[in-house]
Amino acid sequence: MGGKQLRGIKGGAAVKAFLRAGGIKKSTKGSHVNIKMANGQLITIPVTKELKIGLLKDALRKAGLTESQFLELL
């Protein structure tokens, strides 16, 4: 996948998807949410805006999810 499906995803939707994938919401600071994934990685997601592709792909890599797995969780 090239990432076209990852465009236009809001931070709030991404946070919910990471929580469905087994993440635990740790803390919120300003407009950012920290999620600890089952593999021990900590992901920080800005909730208030549309996510950039690079940030989202890095979060997926840390979470151990593929793009298709993430899209199914949305």
C-alpha positions in Angstrom: 0.0 0.0 0.0 1.3 3.4 -0.8 -0.4 5.4 2.0 -3.3 6.9 0.0 -5.7 5.2 2.3 -3.9 6.8 5.3 -4.6 10.3 4.1 -7.3 12.3 5.9 -7.3 10.4 9.2 -8.0 12.5 12.2 -6.1 12.1 15.4 -9.1 11.1 17.5 -10.0 8.3 15.1 -6.3 7.1 15.2 -6.3 7.1 19.0 -9.5 4.9 19.0 -7.9 2.5 16.5 -4.7 2.1 18.6 -6.8 1.5 21.7 -8.8 -1.2 19.9 -5.4 -2.7 18.9 -4.6 -3.2 22.6 -3.1 0.1 23.5 -3.6 1.7 26.9 -4.2 5.5 27.2 -1.5 6.8 29.5 -1.7 10.5 29.6 -2.8 13.6 27.8 -0.8 16.8 27.6 -2.4 19.6 25.7 -3.8 18.2 22.5 -1.5 15.1 22.5 -2.4 11.6 23.8 0.2 9.1 24.9 -0.7 5.4 24.2 1.3 2.5 25.5 1.0 -0.5 23.2 1.1 -4.1 24.2 4.7 -4.4 22.8 5.8 -1.7 25.3 6.2 1.1 22.8 4.8 4.6 23.6 3.0 6.4 20.8 2.1 10.1 20.9 -0.7 11.3 18.7 -2.0 14.8 18.3 -5.8 14.6 18.7 -7.0 17.9 17.3 -6.0 17.7 13.6 -5.5 15.5 10.6 -2.4 13.3 10.9 0.6 13.6 8.5 1.5 10.4 6.7 5.0 10.2 8.2 3.8 10.5 11.8 1.1 7.9 11.2 3.5 5.4 9.5 6.0 5.8 12.4 3.2 5.2 14.9 2.1 2.1 13.0 5.7 0.8 13.0 6.0 1.3 16.7 2.7 -0.4 17.3 3.6 -3.3 15.2 0.6 -2.9 12.9 0.4 -3.0 9.1 -1.5 -0.3 7.2 -4.3 -2.8 6.4 -4.6 -3.9 10.0 -4.9 -0.3 11.2 -7.5 0.6 8.5 -9.6 -2.4 9.7 -9.5 -0.9 13.2 -10.8 2.5 12.2 
